[in-house]
Structures are given as C-alpha cells and as structure tokens.
Amino acid sequence: MTSNTSDTPAGNATDAQREAQRLRDLTLLRRVRDRMDREYTQPLDVEALAAGVHMSAGHLSRQFKAAYGESPYSYLMTRRIERAMMLLRRGDLSVTEVCFAVGCSSLGTFSTRFTELVGVPPSVYRNDPLLAAESIDTAGLPACIAKQVTRPVRNPVRNREARTP
C-alpha cells in the first residue's frame, strides 16, 4: 500500500505535476507581461489579458502579483508612465498628447498616476530641464540597464492604511 507523501513515487509525481503547472503558469504570465510591453498604447484591461491566456481575471491578478510583485494594472500603468517620461523629455508633445500616445484615456488618471510614480505632475516634469534630464546619464548603458535605472518607483505613501506599525 502506497501513501501519498513526498517520500513515495506517487507523492513525487504530485510534486512534479505542481512544478510543471507552476512553470506553465509562469510562461503564461510572461506572455501577459510581454503583451503589455508591446501593446501598452492599446486599451488593455485585466479581463482581456486573462482571456488571452485562458485564465480568469482574478486568477491572473493573483498569479501576476505573486510572480512580479504588482498587479497587472499597476505594471501596465508603470510601463505607460515610463514611455510618457521619455516623450515628455523630448518636449515636442503636450501633456495631453503624451497621455493619449501612451494609451491612457483619461488625462486626470494619467496625471494622478504620473505624479504618484514620478513625484511631480507631468507638466512640471515636461517644463523643468533638470527633472527631464533625470540626472542619470544612460549613454553607453545597455538598453536593459537604462530601462531599469530610469524606471519610476511607486510611492509607498499612497496606501497608508495598509502599513503595519
């Protein structure tokens, strides 16, 4: 008689199955993340992203947050703000034009998110050469490193009630 513990072949098969499922889920999550990186200018929502990988929206959100440390919506907005920062540094587009160019449909939401992530409103960022220069020289850095060092960091003050004393 074989029990279902990890010391038995049946237990190992179950562990192997769980690991295989985890790897399949990570592959699907990578597809979702890659789609957001590619299609950030499109109207994307969690339901559409989940349908694209045959998951429920709730399951996708939980798995994405566990894998990447932030919700799919938060990841998408961070990507949009990164692109907006680059467009605003160029200086040839208005804040409204940048908002719509990066896939946001509400100037108010865009400005609020931009301010949360960058620390200043987009109009101030666009008009201040010191902020736009970012004080970070990325010339000569590989693109993957430049992207990492210029990525906006979420402001932890936003959700004060969630903090533990």
Secondary structure, DSSP 8 states (H G I E B T S, - for coil): ----STTSHHHHHHHHHHHHHHHHHHHHHHHHHHHHHHSTTS---HHHHHHHTT--HHHHHHHHHHHHSS-HHHHHHHHHHHHHHHHHHH-SS-HHHHHHHTT-S-HHHHHHHHHHHHSS-HHHHHH-HHHHHTT---TTS-HHHHHHHH-----GGGGGGG---
